Amino acid sequence: VGQLIFGIVKRVEKGNVFIDLGMPDKGTIDEAVILKDNLIPKEVIRSGDRLRGYLSHVQSETRGPQLYITRKAPEFLVELFKLEVPEVGQGLIEILGAARDPGLRAKISVKSNDPKLDAIGACVGMRGSRVQSVSNELAGERIDIIPWDEDPAKFVINAMSPAEVISIVVDETSKTMDIAVAEEQLSQAIGRGGQNVRLASELTGWNLNVMSKEEADEKNSQEEEETAKKFQNELNVDNDVAKILAEEGFSTIDEIALCDIGELREINGFDNELVDELRKRAVDEYERKQEEIDSKNSLSNISELTDVHITMLKNNDILTIDDLADLSIDELLDIIDIPSKKAGDMIMQARESWFEDEK
């Protein structure tokens, strides 16, 4: 599994393709199958064609093991590049990811382990010979070769090629990026049917929202206004101070409470006295919220638990309601001696917050 398989098409039945592997020796497997759903769409295949595929899995059947091949998987694209680009096999170049719209378009991310070696140039080949060979094997699939970058924002900007990114806003909590491009490049950035942004999202692992510069400016302005109002209420400061905090990129009280105080002192218009007071108010509000969270997460909120039960749970590192919610009934019964139904009720009560979060 994971290898390239090469053979000659023996027959096509109901859209499924059977491959002769050319291994007639007794005791070997001489046939593999590509199911219709694992073929490149609109690909014309006839008996006698030479065909490659990626061995996805082996299934035990009454007549013996059956090899299943795919031509749609991103791994197939990666293996073809390993075949065409010797530097990949030698470890000089790494292919770190791939995303495909089979038969139409694909993106791969590459990284050079040799500073003198151009990873993209090596994968493209002389006059595009290497990438063209791979494309021909994939029914003319267009392939974008993207330089990998350890900075997620830079990697996403690269992955959005050929569209040029004007600005990018990263939300690590939701693993989302808002990408702004020029109005005239908006359709190119999104791609036909959302193809370009979808492939870039799959390649990078980030949820990408593409918009025009005007839309991005409007959204940022609205978010800054909402954040400023929140700071006014929670920190009891005037609109000007709250607006500056929002414009500097602070979005929560936690960030103000936990950031390096030097970062606050560098803000234009903020003197040391103002910074110290802001920091104090932010820390007080942060600690108040933490106490509120800790109080809600206390085991004493589970009505059926006695003080003895709580002590026994804590001796087994079950310190909060969240810890209790992660237990199975059997695991809880191993710690405290109670009826099984009662244990189930306790765990369900502990898990109520899960359902509230989903709602």
C-alpha positions as CSV (number, residue, x, y, z in Angstrom):
1,V,0.0,0.0,0.0
2,G,1.3,3.4,-0.9
3,Q,3.2,2.3,-4.0
4,L,2.7,3.2,-7.7
5,I,1.3,0.3,-9.6
6,F,1.8,0.0,-13.4
7,G,0.1,-2.4,-15.8
8,I,-1.9,-2.8,-18.9
9,V,-5.7,-2.5,-19.0
10,K,-7.2,-6.0,-19.3
11,R,-10.8,-5.0,-19.5
12,V,-13.4,-2.4,-18.5
13,E,-16.6,-3.6,-16.9
14,K,-19.4,-1.2,-15.8
15,G,-16.9,1.6,-15.6
16,N,-14.4,-0.4,-13.4
17,V,-11.0,-0.9,-14.9
18,F,-9.1,-4.2,-14.4
19,I,-5.3,-4.0,-14.7
20,D,-3.0,-6.8,-15.8
21,L,0.1,-6.4,-13.6
22,G,2.2,-8.7,-15.9
23,M,3.1,-11.1,-13.1
24,P,2.1,-14.6,-14.4
25,D,4.2,-16.6,-11.9
26,K,2.2,-19.1,-9.8
27,G,1.3,-17.7,-6.3
28,T,1.5,-14.0,-7.3
29,I,-1.3,-11.5,-7.7
30,D,-1.5,-10.6,-11.4
31,E,-4.5,-8.3,-11.4
32,A,-5.7,-5.0,-9.8
33,V,-8.8,-3.0,-10.1
34,I,-9.6,0.7,-10.3
35,L,-13.2,1.3,-9.3
36,K,-15.2,3.9,-11.3
37,D,-15.2,6.4,-8.5
38,N,-11.4,6.3,-8.3
39,L,-10.8,7.2,-11.9
40,I,-10.1,10.7,-13.1
41,P,-13.5,12.1,-14.4
42,K,-14.1,12.1,-18.1
43,E,-10.9,10.0,-18.6
44,V,-11.2,7.7,-21.6
45,I,-9.6,4.3,-20.9
46,R,-9.6,1.3,-23.3
47,S,-8.3,-2.2,-23.2
48,G,-4.6,-2.3,-24.0
49,D,-3.8,1.1,-22.5
50,R,-0.8,1.4,-20.2
51,L,-1.9,2.8,-16.9
52,R,-0.5,3.8,-13.5
53,G,-2.3,4.1,-10.2
54,Y,-1.7,4.4,-6.5
55,L,-2.3,1.3,-4.4
56,S,-4.8,2.5,-1.8
57,H,-5.7,-0.7,0.0
58,V,-5.7,-4.5,-0.2
59,Q,-8.9,-6.4,0.6
60,S,-9.1,-10.1,1.5
61,E,-11.7,-11.9,-0.7
62,T,-12.7,-15.6,-1.2
63,R,-10.6,-15.9,-4.4
64,G,-7.6,-14.2,-2.7
65,P,-6.3,-10.7,-2.0
66,Q,-7.7,-8.0,-4.2
67,L,-5.6,-4.9,-5.0
68,Y,-7.5,-1.6,-5.2
69,I,-5.9,1.3,-7.1
70,T,-6.9,5.0,-7.3
71,R,-6.0,7.7,-9.7
72,K,-7.8,10.5,-7.8
73,A,-5.9,10.5,-4.5
74,P,-3.5,13.4,-3.9
75,E,-0.9,10.7,-2.9
76,F,-0.9,9.5,-6.6
77,L,0.2,13.0,-7.7
78,V,3.0,13.0,-5.1
79,E,4.3,9.6,-6.2
80,L,4.3,10.6,-9.8
81,F,6.6,13.6,-8.9
82,K,8.9,11.3,-7.0
83,L,9.1,9.3,-10.2
84,E,9.9,12.3,-12.4
85,V,12.0,14.3,-10.1
86,P,15.2,12.5,-8.9
87,E,15.9,15.2,-6.3
88,V,12.8,14.2,-4.4
89,G,13.9,10.5,-4.2
90,Q,17.3,11.7,-3.0
91,G,15.8,13.8,-0.2
92,L,17.1,17.1,-1.6
93,I,13.5,18.2,-2.2
94,E,10.5,17.4,-0.1
95,I,6.9,17.4,-1.2
96,L,5.0,18.4,1.9
97,G,1.4,18.4,0.7
98,A,-0.9,18.1,-2.3
99,A,-4.5,19.0,-3.1
100,R,-6.4,18.0,-6.3
101,D,-9.5,18.6,-8.3
102,P,-8.8,15.4,-10.4
103,G,-8.3,16.0,-14.1
104,L,-8.6,19.8,-13.8
105,R,-6.2,21.3,-11.4
106,A,-3.9,20.5,-8.5
107,K,-1.5,22.3,-6.1
108,I,1.6,20.8,-4.4
109,S,3.8,22.4,-1.8
110,V,7.6,21.8,-2.1
111,K,10.6,22.6,0.1
112,S,14.3,22.5,-0.8
113,N,16.7,21.0,1.7
114,D,19.6,22.3,-0.3
115,P,20.0,26.1,-0.3
116,K,21.6,26.0,-3.8
117,L,18.7,24.0,-5.3
118,D,15.5,25.6,-6.6
119,A,12.7,23.3,-5.6
120,I,10.1,24.7,-8.0
121,G,12.6,24.7,-10.9
122,A,13.6,21.1,-10.3
123,C,9.9,20.0,-10.2
124,V,9.1,22.0,-13.4
125,G,12.1,20.6,-15.2
126,M,13.8,21.9,-18.4
127,R,11.1,23.7,-20.4
128,G,8.5,22.2,-18.2
129,S,9.3,18.6,-19.1
130,R,8.9,17.1,-15.7
131,V,5.6,18.8,-14.7
132,Q,4.3,18.1,-18.2
133,S,5.0,14.4,-17.9
134,V,3.0,14.3,-14.6
135,S,0.2,16.4,-16.1
136,N,0.0,14.0,-19.1
137,E,-0.4,11.0,-16.8
138,L,-3.3,12.9,-15.1
139,A,-5.4,13.6,-18.2
140,G,-4.0,17.1,-18.6
141,E,-4.4,18.2,-15.0
142,R,-3.0,21.7,-14.5
143,I,-0.5,21.7,-11.6
144,D,0.6,24.7,-9.4
145,I,3.9,24.1,-7.6
146,I,3.9,26.2,-4.4
147,P,6.9,27.0,-2.2
148,W,6.2,25.8,1.4
149,D,6.8,28.3,4.2
150,E,6.9,27.7,7.9
151,D,5.0,31.0,8.4
152,P,1.3,30.0,7.8
153,A,0.4,33.4,6.4
154,K,3.2,33.4,3.9
155,F,2.4,29.8,2.9
156,V,-1.2,30.8,2.3
157,I,-0.2,33.8,0.2
158,N,2.0,31.4,-1.9
159,A,-0.8,28.9,-2.2
160,M,-3.2,31.5,-3.5
161,S,-1.1,31.9,-6.6
162,P,-1.6,33.2,-9.3
163,A,-3.7,35.7,-7.5
164,E,-1.8,38.4,-5.6
165,V,-2.8,38.9,-1.9
166,I,-3.0,42.5,-0.7
167,S,-3.6,41.8,3.0
168,I,-4.2,38.9,5.2
169,V,-5.8,38.6,8.7
170,V,-5.1,35.5,10.7
171,D,-7.4,34.0,13.4
172,E,-5.5,31.2,15.0
173,T,-8.3,30.2,17.3
174,S,-10.7,29.3,14.5
175,K,-7.8,28.5,12.1
176,T,-9.2,31.0,9.6
177,M,-7.6,33.6,7.4
178,D,-9.3,36.5,5.7
179,I,-7.6,37.3,2.4
180,A,-8.0,40.5,0.6
181,V,-7.2,40.9,-3.2
182,A,-7.8,43.6,-5.7
183,E,-11.3,43.8,-7.1
184,E,-10.2,42.8,-10.6
185,Q,-8.4,39.7,-9.2
186,L,-11.3,38.5,-7.1
187,S,-12.7,36.0,-9.6
188,Q,-9.1,34.6,-10.3
189,A,-8.4,34.2,-6.5
190,I,-11.6,32.3,-6.0
191,G,-11.3,30.3,-9.2
192,R,-14.0,28.7,-11.2
193,G,-16.5,27.2,-8.8
194,G,-14.3,28.2,-5.9
195,Q,-11.6,25.8,-7.2
196,N,-8.5,28.0,-6.4
197,V,-9.4,28.9,-2.9
198,R,-10.6,25.4,-2.1
199,L,-7.4,23.8,-3.2
200,A,-5.3,26.4,-1.4
201,S,-7.4,25.7,1.8
202,E,-6.8,21.9,1.5
203,L,-3.1,22.4,0.8
204,T,-2.5,24.7,3.8
205,G,-5.0,23.3,6.3
206,W,-6.6,26.7,6.9
207,N,-10.1,28.0,6.3
208,L,-9.8,30.8,3.8
209,N,-12.2,33.7,3.2
210,V,-11.4,35.6,0.0
211,M,-12.8,39.1,-0.4
212,S,-12.0,42.4,-2.2
213,K,-9.9,45.0,-0.5
214,E,-13.0,47.2,0.0
215,E,-14.9,44.3,1.6
216,A,-11.9,43.5,3.9
217,D,-11.5,47.2,4.9
218,E,-15.2,47.4,5.8
219,K,-15.1,44.1,7.7
220,N,-12.0,45.2,9.7
221,S,-13.5,48.5,10.5
222,Q,-16.7,46.9,11.8
223,E,-14.8,44.4,13.9
224,E,-12.6,47.1,15.3
225,E,-15.7,49.1,16.2
226,E,-17.2,46.1,18.0
227,T,-14.0,45.4,19.8
228,A,-13.6,49.0,20.9
229,K,-17.2,49.0,22.4
230,K,-16.3,45.8,24.3
231,F,-13.1,47.4,25.7
232,Q,-15.1,50.5,26.8
233,N,-17.5,48.3,28.8
234,E,-15.0,45.8,30.3
235,L,-12.1,48.2,31.0
236,N,-14.2,51.3,31.7
237,V,-12.1,53.5,29.3
238,D,-13.2,56.2,26.9
239,N,-13.8,55.6,23.2
240,D,-10.4,57.0,22.1
241,V,-8.4,54.6,24.3
242,A,-10.6,51.6,23.4
243,K,-10.3,52.4,19.6
244,I,-6.5,52.6,19.8
245,L,-6.3,49.2,21.5
246,A,-8.5,47.7,18.8
247,E,-6.5,49.3,16.0
248,E,-3.3,47.9,17.5
249,G,-4.7,44.4,17.0
250,F,-5.9,43.6,20.6
251,S,-9.2,41.7,20.4
252,T,-9.8,40.4,23.9
253,I,-9.1,41.4,27.5
254,D,-7.0,38.2,27.9
255,E,-4.5,39.5,25.3
256,I,-4.1,42.8,27.1
257,A,-3.7,41.0,30.5
258,L,-1.2,38.5,29.3
259,C,0.9,40.3,26.6
260,D,4.4,41.7,27.3
261,I,3.8,45.1,29.0
262,G,6.5,46.5,26.7
263,E,4.1,46.0,23.8
264,L,1.6,48.3,25.5
265,R,4.2,50.9,26.3
266,E,5.2,51.1,22.7
267,I,1.7,52.3,21.6
268,N,1.8,56.0,20.5
269,G,-0.2,58.2,22.8
270,F,-0.1,55.8,25.8
271,D,2.1,57.0,28.8
272,N,3.3,54.7,31.5
273,E,0.6,55.7,34.0
274,L,-2.2,54.9,31.5
275,V,-0.5,51.6,30.5
276,D,-0.2,50.5,34.2
277,E,-3.8,51.3,34.9
278,L,-5.0,49.5,31.7
279,R,-2.9,46.5,32.6
280,K,-4.3,46.4,36.2
281,R,-7.9,46.6,34.9
282,A,-7.3,43.9,32.3
283,V,-5.7,41.6,34.8
284,D,-8.5,42.1,37.3
285,E,-11.1,41.4,34.6
286,Y,-9.2,38.4,33.4
287,E,-8.9,36.9,36.9
288,R,-12.6,37.5,37.6
289,K,-13.5,35.6,34.4
290,Q,-11.1,32.8,35.3
291,E,-12.6,32.5,38.8
292,E,-16.1,32.3,37.2
293,I,-14.9,29.6,34.8
294,D,-13.3,27.6,37.6
295,S,-16.4,28.0,39.7
296,K,-18.6,26.6,36.9
297,N,-16.2,23.8,36.4
298,S,-16.0,22.7,40.0
299,L,-17.0,19.1,40.9
300,S,-19.1,20.5,43.7
301,N,-21.7,21.6,41.0
302,I,-22.6,17.9,40.4
303,S,-25.5,17.5,42.8
304,E,-25.0,13.7,43.2
305,L,-21.4,13.9,44.3
306,T,-20.6,13.9,48.0
307,D,-17.5,15.4,49.6
308,V,-16.1,11.9,49.9
309,H,-16.7,11.2,46.3
310,I,-15.0,14.5,45.3
311,T,-11.9,13.6,47.4
312,M,-11.7,10.1,45.8
313,L,-12.0,11.6,42.3
314,K,-9.3,14.2,43.0
315,N,-7.0,11.5,44.3
316,N,-7.4,10.0,40.8
317,D,-6.6,13.3,39.0
318,I,-10.3,13.9,38.2
319,L,-10.2,17.6,39.3
320,T,-12.9,19.3,37.2
321,I,-16.3,18.7,35.6
322,D,-14.6,18.5,32.3
323,D,-12.4,15.7,33.6
324,L,-15.5,13.9,34.9
325,A,-17.2,14.3,31.5
326,D,-14.4,12.5,29.8
327,L,-14.9,9.3,31.9
328,S,-16.9,6.3,30.8
329,I,-19.4,4.8,33.3
330,D,-17.0,1.9,34.0
331,E,-14.1,4.2,34.7
332,L,-16.2,6.2,37.2
333,L,-17.3,3.0,38.9
334,D,-13.7,2.0,39.3
335,I,-13.1,5.1,41.4
336,I,-16.3,5.5,43.5
337,D,-18.8,2.8,44.5
338,I,-22.2,4.0,43.3
339,P,-25.0,2.4,41.2
340,S,-24.4,2.3,37.5
341,K,-27.4,4.4,36.6
342,K,-26.3,7.1,39.1
343,A,-22.9,7.1,37.5
344,G,-24.4,7.6,34.1
345,D,-26.6,10.5,35.3
346,M,-23.5,12.2,36.8
347,I,-21.5,11.9,33.6
348,M,-24.4,13.2,31.5
349,Q,-24.8,16.2,33.9
350,A,-21.1,16.8,33.5
351,R,-21.4,16.7,29.7
352,E,-24.3,19.2,29.5
353,S,-21.8,22.0,28.6
354,W,-20.8,20.0,25.5
355,F,-24.3,20.1,24.2
356,E,-24.6,23.8,25.1
357,D,-21.4,24.5,23.1
358,E,-22.7,22.6,20.1
359,K,-26.0,24.6,20.2
